[in-house]
Amino acid sequence: MLRGIAAHKVPLSEADRWLTHFSSCSPCFQEFTQFRTQTVVRRRTQIWLAAAAVFIFAIAGWLWVRTRPPAQTAAVVVLDLRGRATVRGENPPEINQLPLEVPGNAKTLTLELPIGSNEGAYDVVLVNPSGTELFRARATAKLEDHIVVLRVDVDLARISPGSYFLGLRQRGTEWTRFPIRLP
């Protein structure tokens, strides 16, 4: 009975008849106090263990999220070609222009074409510095917010990192090439 009262497992209405005895019996009161102390210590230990478990799960979750490899999402890369110097012809001369960075996981290139470009069908190629074609696609450029935009689906996953040229042309015109780099 003492243990049940100390642990609050016995309702106060049932414990009431024992309270008078506890107040006058020193051995029962000492035993009750000992049970009560054990109960308090046990509850504090349970609370600390629960808090430690929550903390450990939080740290483990944080580490799991932090160490996971980034998701390979379909990347849309926007290349602003409006202010870029163009290189025309099949064998472009060397130019002093920093290449545009294009990540290897790019799935769609959104090209903002140079000022003066026309809407319509375009051929798009990726060539290495020696002129070997690595990729070819066809897409249609459209005017969007006063900018001629060309969206082209690409697959650059099998192309090695390095320096290349992105070539653009409309039928019947020369290629316009822009230096790019795949990191």
C-alpha positions in Angstrom: 0.0 0.0 0.0 2.9 2.4 0.9 4.5 1.9 -2.5 1.2 2.5 -4.4 0.5 5.7 -2.5 4.1 6.9 -3.0 3.9 6.2 -6.8 0.4 7.9 -7.0 -1.1 4.6 -8.1 -3.6 4.5 -5.3 -6.3 7.2 -5.4 -6.3 9.7 -2.5 -9.8 8.6 -1.5 -8.4 5.0 -0.7 -5.2 6.4 0.8 -7.1 8.7 3.2 -7.6 6.0 5.9 -3.9 5.3 5.9 -2.7 8.9 6.1 -3.5 9.1 9.9 -1.4 6.0 10.5 1.5 7.4 8.5 1.5 10.6 10.4 1.9 8.8 13.7 4.0 5.7 12.7 7.6 6.7 12.2 8.7 3.4 10.5 5.8 3.6 8.0 6.5 7.3 7.3 10.2 6.5 6.7 9.3 3.7 4.4 6.8 5.9 2.5 9.5 8.7 2.2 11.9 6.1 0.8 9.4 4.9 -1.8 8.5 8.4 -2.7 12.2 9.3 -3.3 12.7 6.2 -5.4 9.6 7.2 -7.5 10.8 10.7 -8.0 14.3 9.5 -9.0 12.8 6.9 -11.4 10.6 9.6 -13.1 13.5 12.0 -13.4 15.6 9.2 -14.9 12.9 8.4 -17.4 12.5 12.0 -18.4 16.3 12.4 -18.9 16.4 9.1 -21.0 13.5 10.3 -23.1 15.2 13.7 -23.7 18.5 12.0 -24.5 16.7 9.7 -27.0 15.0 12.7 -28.7 18.4 14.5 -28.9 20.1 11.4 -30.3 17.4 11.0 -33.0 17.6 14.7 -33.8 21.4 14.5 -34.3 21.1 11.2 -36.3 18.5 12.8 -38.5 20.6 15.9 -39.1 23.6 13.8 -39.9 21.6 11.6 -42.3 20.2 14.6 -44.2 23.6 16.3 -44.3 25.5 13.3 -45.6 23.0 12.2 -48.2 24.1 12.8 -51.8 22.2 15.6 -53.4 19.2 14.5 -55.4 19.9 14.3 -59.1 17.1 16.6 -60.3 16.4 17.6 -63.9 18.4 20.9 -63.9 17.3 23.8 -66.0 20.2 26.0 -66.8 19.7 29.6 -68.0 22.5 31.0 -70.3 22.3 34.7 -71.0 23.9 35.2 -74.4 22.7 38.7 -75.0 25.9 40.5 -73.9 28.3 37.8 -75.2 30.6 38.3 -78.2 29.7 35.9 -80.9 32.2 33.7 -82.8 31.0 32.9 -86.3 32.1 30.2 -88.7 33.1 26.5 -88.7 36.7 27.1 -87.4 36.3 29.9 -84.8 39.4 31.9 -83.9 40.6 32.1 -80.3 38.7 34.8 -78.3 39.4 36.2 -74.9 36.0 35.5 -73.4 35.3 33.5 -70.2 33.3 30.4 -71.0 29.8 29.9 -69.6 29.5 27.3 -66.9 27.1 24.5 -67.6 26.7 21.7 -65.0 26.8 18.1 -66.3 23.4 17.4 -64.8 21.7 19.9 -67.1 18.6 18.5 -68.8 17.3 21.7 -70.3 19.2 24.8 -71.5 17.2 28.0 -71.6 19.2 30.3 -73.9 18.5 34.0 -73.9 19.7 34.7 -77.5 21.9 37.7 -78.5 20.1 41.0 -79.3 18.9 41.0 -82.9 18.2 37.2 -83.0 15.1 36.1 -84.7 12.3 33.8 -83.5 12.0 30.4 -85.3 13.7 27.1 -85.6 17.4 26.7 -84.5 20.0 24.0 -84.7 22.0 23.6 -81.5 25.3 21.7 -81.3 28.0 21.1 -78.8 31.4 20.7 -80.3 34.9 20.2 -78.8 37.7 22.6 -79.6 38.8 20.5 -82.6 35.3 20.8 -84.1 34.0 17.3 -83.4 30.2 17.4 -82.8 29.2 15.8 -79.5 25.5 16.7 -79.4 22.9 18.1 -81.7 19.3 19.2 -81.1 16.7 21.3 -82.8 14.4 23.8 -81.0 12.2 26.8 -81.6 13.0 30.3 -80.2 10.2 32.5 -79.0 10.0 36.1 -77.9 9.3 36.3 -74.1 9.4 39.6 -72.3 11.3 41.3 -75.1 14.0 38.5 -75.1 14.3 35.8 -77.8 14.4 32.6 -75.7 15.4 29.2 -77.0 14.7 26.1 -74.8 16.5 22.9 -75.8 16.5 19.5 -74.1 20.1 18.2 -73.6 21.8 15.1 -72.4 25.3 16.1 -71.1 25.7 13.1 -68.7 28.1 11.2 -71.0 30.2 14.2 -72.0 33.5 14.6 -70.1 34.2 17.8 -68.1 36.1 20.4 -70.2 35.9 23.3 -72.6 33.6 23.2 -75.5 31.7 25.5 -77.9 27.9 25.8 -78.0 26.8 26.4 -81.6 23.6 28.0 -82.8 22.2 28.7 -86.2 19.0 29.2 -88.1 18.6 27.4 -91.4 20.7 29.1 -94.1 22.9 31.0 -91.7 26.4 30.5 -90.3 27.0 28.9 -86.9 27.4 31.3 -84.0 29.5 29.7 -81.3 29.8 30.5 -77.6 32.5 29.0 -75.4 31.2 26.9 -72.5 32.8 24.8 -69.8 31.4 21.6 -68.2 32.9 21.4 -64.7 
